[in-house]
């Protein structure tokens, strides 16, 4: 069967339109974004440092 509700209908059973509008109207929160972005950045730096240490150790053992 075809969906006869279409764009002209006002019925939104899931409420997704209302939730989207509330999300857009809320706007970004600067404090929350800074905290969320600092965590992964620190983890990535630690991972890169660990990888460099491991590669250096393997190279040192290979040349020993």
BALOBA-1460 file (C-alpha; in Angstrom, 3 decimals):
// residues 64
<rec num="1" residu="x" x="0.000" y="0.000" z="0.000"/>
<rec num="2" residu="x" x="1.142" y="3.527" z="-0.674"/>
<rec num="3" residu="x" x="1.892" y="5.945" z="2.123"/>
<rec num="4" residu="x" x="-0.966" y="8.418" z="1.853"/>
<rec num="5" residu="x" x="0.140" y="10.502" z="4.846"/>
<rec num="6" residu="x" x="2.934" y="12.226" z="2.866"/>
<rec num="7" residu="x" x="4.393" y="15.657" z="3.612"/>
<rec num="8" residu="x" x="0.948" y="17.281" z="3.826"/>
<rec num="9" residu="x" x="0.086" y="15.259" z="6.942"/>
<rec num="10" residu="x" x="0.874" y="16.584" z="10.401"/>
<rec num="11" residu="x" x="1.018" y="13.205" z="12.121"/>
<rec num="12" residu="x" x="4.539" y="12.179" z="13.243"/>
<rec num="13" residu="x" x="4.178" y="8.903" z="15.174"/>
<rec num="14" residu="x" x="7.861" y="8.696" z="16.134"/>
<rec num="15" residu="x" x="8.155" y="12.346" z="17.085"/>
<rec num="16" residu="x" x="11.370" y="12.614" z="15.064"/>
<rec num="17" residu="x" x="10.499" y="16.025" z="13.641"/>
<rec num="18" residu="x" x="9.885" y="17.462" z="17.085"/>
<rec num="19" residu="x" x="13.098" y="15.928" z="18.441"/>
<rec num="20" residu="x" x="15.097" y="17.277" z="15.500"/>
<rec num="21" residu="x" x="13.701" y="20.764" z="15.952"/>
<rec num="22" residu="x" x="14.502" y="20.663" z="19.671"/>
<rec num="23" residu="x" x="18.043" y="19.528" z="18.855"/>
<rec num="24" residu="x" x="18.569" y="22.314" z="16.307"/>
<rec num="25" residu="x" x="17.092" y="24.964" z="18.590"/>
<rec num="26" residu="x" x="19.262" y="23.834" z="21.526"/>
<rec num="27" residu="x" x="22.545" y="24.785" z="19.846"/>
<rec num="28" residu="x" x="26.037" y="23.571" z="20.739"/>
<rec num="29" residu="x" x="27.293" y="23.657" z="24.289"/>
<rec num="30" residu="x" x="30.908" y="24.883" z="24.351"/>
<rec num="31" residu="x" x="31.843" y="23.305" z="27.692"/>
<rec num="32" residu="x" x="30.606" y="19.866" z="26.731"/>
<rec num="33" residu="x" x="32.365" y="19.925" z="23.352"/>
<rec num="34" residu="x" x="35.726" y="20.864" z="24.852"/>
<rec num="35" residu="x" x="35.624" y="18.055" z="27.392"/>
<rec num="36" residu="x" x="34.613" y="15.499" z="24.782"/>
<rec num="37" residu="x" x="37.355" y="16.530" z="22.356"/>
<rec num="38" residu="x" x="40.188" y="16.628" z="24.922"/>
<rec num="39" residu="x" x="39.763" y="12.975" z="25.961"/>
<rec num="40" residu="x" x="40.343" y="11.327" z="22.574"/>
<rec num="41" residu="x" x="43.170" y="13.748" z="21.790"/>
<rec num="42" residu="x" x="45.099" y="12.710" z="24.914"/>
<rec num="43" residu="x" x="44.528" y="9.046" z="24.124"/>
<rec num="44" residu="x" x="45.794" y="9.528" z="20.582"/>
<rec num="45" residu="x" x="48.946" y="11.306" z="21.800"/>
<rec num="46" residu="x" x="49.677" y="8.507" z="24.265"/>
<rec num="47" residu="x" x="49.114" y="5.919" z="21.516"/>
<rec num="48" residu="x" x="51.491" y="7.676" z="19.128"/>
<rec num="49" residu="x" x="54.174" y="7.997" z="21.812"/>
<rec num="50" residu="x" x="53.793" y="4.314" z="22.696"/>
<rec num="51" residu="x" x="54.080" y="3.331" z="19.015"/>
<rec num="52" residu="x" x="57.258" y="5.392" z="18.611"/>
<rec num="53" residu="x" x="58.771" y="3.801" z="21.730"/>
<rec num="54" residu="x" x="57.919" y="0.304" z="20.470"/>
<rec num="55" residu="x" x="59.374" y="0.973" z="17.015"/>
<rec num="56" residu="x" x="62.527" y="2.454" z="18.578"/>
<rec num="57" residu="x" x="62.912" y="-0.570" z="20.862"/>
<rec num="58" residu="x" x="62.503" y="-3.009" z="17.972"/>
<rec num="59" residu="x" x="65.022" y="-1.072" z="15.870"/>
<rec num="60" residu="x" x="67.484" y="-0.959" z="18.777"/>
<rec num="61" residu="x" x="67.171" y="-4.726" z="19.315"/>
<rec num="62" residu="x" x="67.578" y="-5.386" z="15.579"/>
<rec num="63" residu="x" x="70.768" y="-3.326" z="15.374"/>
<rec num="64" residu="x" x="72.245" y="-4.688" z="18.605"/>
